[in-house]
Structures are given as structure tokens and as C-alpha cells.
Amino acid sequence: MTSQLWKSTGLSVLAILIFLAGIIVGDFLLVLLGIFLIVLLAAVEWMTSRTLTFIGVDHSVAHRVIEIGETVMAEMVVENRMPWPITHVSWENSLPQAVSVKGPGRVVLNAPTHRQILSGHLHVGANERVRVQYQLTGNARGRWMVGPAALWFGDIFGFTRLYRDMPEQMYLTVWPKRYPMEKKFVTRTLLEGSLKGHPWDYPEPYKVKGIRPYVVGDPVRQIHPYASARTGSLMVKELETVQDRHIEVVLHPLTNQEHWMGIDVVLLEGVISLAASVVEAAMIEGVDVGLTMSGSLPGYPYGYSHRPSHSPESLAEYLTALSWVQPSGSIRQLIVQRMSDLMRRLTPSSVVVLVIARWEDAIEPILAQLRHRGIRVMIMTNGDLGDAAKVAYPDLLTWREGKVLHA
């Protein structure tokens, strides 16, 4: 939107008075001066109307999704499509404080709104396009609004002052930090007779399909000692392979006993990063992963739920959703609703990974139903869930100082 902020009306009045005074006193020079000023002001008015139409402003960011610590180029383009220059151009852009900015201009913090203003001056000549380029570095997970930006400029005579804003708002998404997980922290297939498994693999030593002679290349740990001693030759256990398992990651980003007590930012960012790490590690291994969250995010005010998938597009969507999620006042009701919906798509091959920072009593009945159906439930936390949770849930993993600790 372009508008006229200021116009020299006093000069228009003066020109008319000079013209009338010249006629009254019969001074030809005063008449010519008055006519000259009137024509000049008419030309300025025409140029101003053209400027309001033919000044172009654009604002863009090279990439709308970045990692924490990643830098992206942004620019504001001012295009003058007229055969005369525009002068005294001032510009500013509103940016979030969660994003570091480096480039031309001056940065002023606006503390009450957690925003910062980048401003400067430039000159745009006739039929010229000027680019103001700067760098943005993501410092924190989130969905950050870039803009709005605005211009102030005048005509070549300085008789008027114009304003142009760009109400179009852009959003820069900064993905959450991911922790390095152990290699093959989760696998897509599981040998049911295996004595050694991954964190959420059932070690089922009694589920053996059969016994057969040893073949070079068979794992040593599958050798059947009693059958080998009885036959006098090496015999191995033939194990069933369970495939097509899928993981359902459930994130409950509650950090205090009551929501009105505020948000523990460190605990919140840690639990979200932990969920993102599990999702990414599993999907890299080709495991189908579903994601359910009790927090609210744009487009999903009542929580988020996505069916299991391992495609790169789904991973990008999950990381974006984890970037946007924030605890809401109804977070306790939402976790119950979303987990109740999740129950409908779970099968005995499902593994539910509950990622929480604080224990939630409201979901205990749902977890009891899952255990009754034989569905494995893993709990991962970066907080302290208390002794009761540790006793009730032996599959409890705690994230501390860059590694997973078993309860």
C-alpha cells in the first residue's frame, strides 16, 4: 500500500496569491512567477501520482526453512520504473529477535514485542532497481514472522512525502535441534529369537522357528548349544523375522504441573528436540513413524496427528510441525483426545514412544489399555518423572548429556 504522508500546501497557496497579486497590481513578472509555480506544482502532483503507481517493492527470503545456526540470505528490492529518480528513501524491516541479522542499516531492539527493526537509507535513480541484502541466522526453534517492511520517500523537489508498506508477511521456520542417536537406535526388522535387541526390541529367546545345521556366515549367538552337543555338529536356531513394525511418537510438551505456572523454556526445547531426534533416527532407518502432539500449532489448534510414514516429505512435515508446536492451556485435554484417536490405528506390531518432560496422570488409563493389548510402550524423557513412573514402566529411557540412560 502506498500513501501520501505530507504535501506542501503552503507553496500552493503562495503561488495562487502571487498570481492574484500580479493581476491586481498589473505586474507581469508576478503573474509569470505565479503561473510558473502553479505549473510546477501541477507537474509535481502528476509525478507524485505516477510514483504512487510505478514504484515497486518486493521482499524475499532465499529459503523459508532452515536449521538452528544456519544462515539464509534475504533481500528487499526497490524498483523505480519512472524516468526520474526518487530521493530521500528511508526503509525499515521488522524482524524477530530469535533471528540474528547482519547487513546494511542499523538494528534497534523493540523489547516489548521481542522484535528488532533493521533500518537504513538509499538512493534509487531513474529506471533503477536497488537491492538491500542482509543475512538471517536462526537462533531458536520456531515459526518467525519476517516483516512487514516499509519505505518513506519524496519527489525530486521535496514538495511531498510518500509512504509505501509491504503488508505481505513471510514466515521463516527454524527446525528444532536434533541430538545424535546411537547407530541403529531402532531397526525396521526384528529377529524374534534374538537375545540382544535395540532399545524397543523385545528379546524373545523362546520364539524359534526351527533348528538346522550351521552354515558359514550364521551369527554365532544363534548357535543352539544343546542341539549341537546332541548331534555332534554345530546346529543353529532358525528365527522368525518380524517386519513392517511402525513407531508412533507421542509428544506431550508440558513442562510445569499447571499450565498457568508458565513454561520452562529449556525443558520445553529439550523435549521437542528429543522427539525430533527419535523421529529422524527412525525414519532414516526406513521405519514408518507416526507423530502425535498435544500442543497447538498453526492450522492444528487441537493438537496434531499424522499416520505412519517414512518418506522424506513426511520427515520435513514432522520437523516443521515440531518447529511450530507450543503448549496451550488445554494441553491435558488434548493429550487424552489425541491418544484416544491414536488407539484406533495401533496394532500388535506398533511401538508407542511417549516423549514427555513431566509425568501425566491423565494418560495412565490409556497406557493401561495399550499394555493390555500387548502394545509396547516406551517412555523417553529429559526430565525427572519420579520413582512411581520408573517402577511402573521398566521401558523408561532418560536423556542426559547427549546420551540415553536406561532407568
Long-range contacts (C-beta under 8 A, 24 or more apart in sequence): 1-164, 1-165, 1-167, 2-51, 2-52, 2-55, 2-162, 2-163, 2-164, 3-162, 3-163, 3-164, 4-48, 4-52, 4-160, 4-161, 4-162, 4-163, 5-152, 5-161, 5-162, 5-163, 6-160, 6-161, 7-159, 7-160, 7-161, 8-159, 8-160, 11-37, 11-41, 11-159, 12-41, 15-40, 15-41, 40-157, 41-159, 44-155, 44-157, 44-159, 44-160, 47-82, 47-84, 47-155, 47-156, 48-155, 48-160, 48-162, 50-82, 51-82, 51-86, 51-153, 51-155, 51-162, 52-162, 54-80, 54-81, 54-82, 55-79, 55-80, 55-81, 55-82, 55-86, 55-151, 55-153, 55-162, 55-164, 56-80, 56-81, 57-149, 57-151, 57-164, 57-166, 58-166, 59-93, 59-146, 59-147, 59-149, 59-166, 59-168, 59-170, 60-170, 61-136, 61-146, 61-170, 61-172, 64-170, 64-171, 64-172, 64-173, 65-172, 65-173, 65-175, 65-316, 65-320, 66-138, 66-172, 66-173, 66-174, 66-175, 67-138, 67-174, 67-175, 68-138, 68-139, 68-140, 68-141, 68-174, 68-175, 68-176, 68-177, 69-137, 69-138, 69-139, 70-137, 70-138, 71-135, 71-136, 71-137, 72-135, 72-136, 72-137, 72-138, 72-172, 73-133, 73-134, 73-135, 73-136, 74-133, 74-134, 74-135, 74-136, 74-146, 75-131, 75-132, 75-133, 75-134, 76-131, 76-132, 76-149, 77-129, 77-130, 77-131, 77-132, 78-122, 78-124, 78-129, 78-130, 78-132, 78-151, 79-128, 79-129, 79-130, 80-124, 80-125, 80-126, 80-127, 80-128, 80-129, 80-130, 81-127, 82-126, 82-127, 83-126, 83-127, 84-126, 84-156, 85-123, 85-124, 85-125, 85-126, 85-128, 85-156, 86-124, 86-153, 86-154, 86-155, 86-156, 87-123, 87-153, 87-154, 87-155, 87-156, 87-158, 88-121, 88-152, 88-153, 88-154, 88-158, 89-121, 89-122, 89-123, 89-124, 89-151, 89-152, 89-153, 90-119, 90-120, 90-121, 90-151, 90-152, 90-153, 91-119, 91-120, 91-121, 91-122, 91-132, 91-149, 91-150, 91-151, 91-152, 92-117, 92-118, 92-119, 92-120, 92-149, 92-150, 93-117, 93-118, 93-119, 93-146, 93-147, 93-148, 93-149, 93-150, 94-145, 94-147, 94-148, 94-149, 95-136, 95-146, 96-142, 96-144, 96-145, 96-146, 98-138, 98-139, 98-140, 98-142, 98-144, 98-174, 99-136, 99-137, 99-138, 99-139, 99-144, 99-146, 99-172, 99-174, 100-136, 100-137, 100-139, 101-134, 101-135, 101-136, 101-137, 102-134, 102-135, 102-137, 103-132, 103-133, 103-134, 103-135, 104-132, 104-133, 104-134, 105-132, 105-134, 124-153, 136-172, 138-172, 138-174, 139-174, 140-174, 140-269, 141-174, 141-175, 141-176, 141-177, 141-269, 141-272, 141-273, 141-322, 141-323, 142-173, 142-174, 142-323, 142-324, 143-171, 143-172, 143-173, 143-298, 143-323, 143-324, 144-171, 144-172, 144-173, 144-174, 145-169, 145-170, 145-171, 146-170, 146-171, 146-172, 173-320, 173-323, 173-324, 174-323, 175-276, 175-319, 175-320, 175-322, 175-323, 176-269, 176-272, 176-273, 176-276, 176-319, 176-322, 176-323, 177-269, 177-273, 177-276, 178-273, 178-276, 178-277, 178-280, 179-273, 179-274, 179-277, 179-399, 179-402, 180-277, 180-402, 181-277, 181-278, 181-281, 181-404, 182-403, 182-404, 184-285, 185-278, 185-281, 185-282, 185-285, 185-404, 186-247, 186-278, 186-281, 186-282, 186-285, 186-287, 187-285, 187-287, 188-243, 188-244, 188-245, 188-285, 188-286, 188-287, 189-241, 189-242, 189-243, 189-245, 190-241, 190-242, 190-245, 191-239, 191-240, 191-241, 191-242, 192-239, 192-240, 192-241, 192-242, 193-222, 193-237, 193-239, 193-240, 194-221, 194-239, 195-221, 196-221, 199-378, 199-397, 199-404, 199-406, 200-247, 200-351, 200-353, 200-376, 200-378, 200-395, 202-376, 207-239, 207-240, 208-237, 208-238, 208-239, 208-240, 209-237, 209-238, 209-239, 209-240, 210-237, 210-238, 211-235, 211-236, 211-237, 211-238, 212-236, 212-238, 242-349, 244-288, 244-349, 245-287, 245-288, 245-349, 245-350, 245-351, 246-287, 246-288, 246-289, 246-290, 246-308, 246-349, 246-350, 246-351, 247-278, 247-282, 247-287, 247-288, 247-289, 247-290, 247-308, 247-350, 247-351, 247-352, 247-353, 248-289, 248-290, 248-291, 248-292, 248-308, 248-342, 248-346, 248-350, 248-351, 248-352, 248-353, 249-275, 249-278, 249-279, 249-282, 249-289, 249-290, 249-291, 249-292, 249-353, 249-355, 250-292, 250-293, 250-335, 250-338, 250-339, 250-342, 250-352, 250-353, 250-354, 250-355, 251-275, 251-291, 251-292, 251-293, 251-294, 251-295, 251-322, 251-325, 251-355, 251-356, 252-293, 252-294, 252-331, 252-335, 252-354, 252-355, 252-356, 252-357, 252-360, 252-363, 253-293, 253-294, 253-295, 253-325, 253-326, 253-327, 253-331, 253-357, 254-294, 254-327, 254-331, 254-332, 254-335, 254-356, 254-357, 254-358, 254-360, 255-327, 255-357, 255-358, 255-383, 256-358, 257-358, 259-327, 259-328, 259-329, 259-331, 259-332, 260-329, 263-327, 264-357, 267-357, 267-382, 267-383, 268-327, 268-357, 270-357, 270-382, 270-399, 271-355, 271-356, 271-357, 271-381, 271-382, 271-383, 272-322, 272-325, 274-355, 274-380, 274-381, 274-382, 274-399, 275-322, 275-355, 276-318, 276-319, 276-322, 278-353, 278-355, 278-380, 279-315, 279-318, 279-319, 279-322, 280-315, 280-319, 282-310, 283-310, 283-314, 283-315, 283-318, 286-310, 289-314, 289-318, 290-342, 290-345, 291-318, 291-321, 291-322, 292-338, 292-339, 292-341, 292-342, 293-321, 293-322, 293-325, 293-338, 294-331, 294-332, 294-334, 294-335, 294-338, 295-325, 295-326, 295-327, 295-328, 295-331, 295-334, 296-325, 296-326, 296-327, 296-328, 296-334, 297-321, 297-324, 297-325, 297-326, 298-324, 301-328, 302-330, 302-334, 302-337, 303-334, 303-335, 303-337, 303-338, 304-338, 305-338, 305-341, 305-342, 307-345, 332-360, 332-362, 335-360, 335-362, 335-363, 336-362, 336-363, 336-366, 339-363, 339-366, 340-366, 343-369, 343-370, 346-370, 346-373, 346-375, 347-375, 348-373, 348-374, 348-375, 350-375, 350-376, 351-375, 351-376, 351-377, 351-378, 352-376, 352-377, 352-378, 353-378, 353-379, 353-380, 354-378, 354-379, 354-380, 355-380, 355-381, 356-380, 356-381, 356-383, 356-385, 357-381, 357-382, 357-383, 358-383, 358-385, 359-385, 359-386, 359-388, 359-389, 380-404
